[in-house]
Amino acid sequence: MGGSKTLPKEGIGKILIRGTNWIGDVVMTLPAIAAVREAYPAARISILVKPWVADLLRISPDVDEVLVYERPGVHEGLGGIFRLAGELKAGKFDMAILLQNAIEAAIIAWLARIPVRAGYSTDARGLLLTHAVKRPDDILRVHQTLYYLEMLRALGLKTSGKEAKLIIGEGEKTLADRILKTRGIAETPLLVGMAPGAAYGPAKRWYPDRFARVADRLIEHFSARVLLFGSAGDHAVARSVQERARHSLVDLTGETSLREAISLIARCGLFVTNDSGLMHVAGALGVPTVAVFGSTNPRTTSPVGRKSVVITKNAPCSPCLRETCPTDFICMDLITADEVYDTAVTLLTEGL
């Protein structure tokens, strides 16, 4: 990664990190954020993110302040960008580290007159950065956690492992207790989370009837209660799972904030999921996770957690990275309910 300069070690009291925009991507930046904290232990670290991922960063021990980029909202359009830049300029940051790749992130940091501006020189933004890192082609073939860590290494920062960790506080534990009590499931031998949806498209979604069969067996053999997680857009998929299950499931799709979902997932003894943002949350929380991969590439986006297992098949067309399957959906068809259930049992009884 030639062409980059080493970041200054002295005179850095306030750091702005421009975070990524989606839940899974944010989780995969956590090791990089931890590396910034390790390099600048006395600095105040603020992170700028979109509102729908802000709660995820608020529980990070490596972040002192979460700044919200209200777009849509007060930061919409050209006037909104100047407004945001003015707000950041008033913060008198010494350095900006841009984990997001877009030129907009560099423009805002430049307009905010932040003296040190570091990031990959993607999207024609190299001239706006004081510490630009050239992105080699092969970096797109490694896990996304390493994508961000390699940028920091090129800038002279020491980085450690790629494992992403989330640790909830007492507030989140109390919140989970309250929600579970409201649902009448405060006491249960095993709480299982399932995320049968996926925002990217149906090619990432395993069959609802197979989720239902796994849920039924976990309920029958472990006296489990099963919670269905997802956004309002996943409600139809969750309803399809419930309709195919013999037992009652708890459908939380569209009913929880991100903080509430994180709090509840942390209470689960098992999480069964498609490749999704909540998959990454579960892995980072250390929840035993079975992740079903079809159209996407586990080499680059698998959950980063020691208790996570990916189930995928070497279909000739996979990973195709398509939103919808144009053929026979063989990558998902080859993954049976028995295989997912058996993997789940192994995680529950033997661990990793």
NORUR-V627381 format. One record per helix or strand. SS is the DSSP state (H for helix, E for strand). FROM is the first residue (numbers start at 1). TO is the last residue. If there is no record, write none. Layout:
SS,FROM,TO + SS,FROM,TO
This chain:
E,14,18 + H,23,39 + E,44,50 + H,51,58 + E,65,69 + H,77,90 + E,95,98 + H,103,111 + E,116,120 + H,126,128 + E,131,133 + H,137,141 + H,144,154 + H,170,182 + E,190,195 + H,202,204 + H,208,222 + E,224,228 + H,232,244 + E,250,251 + H,258,267 + E,270,274 + H,277,284 + E,289,292 + H,298,301 + E,308,311 + H,330,333 + H,337,349
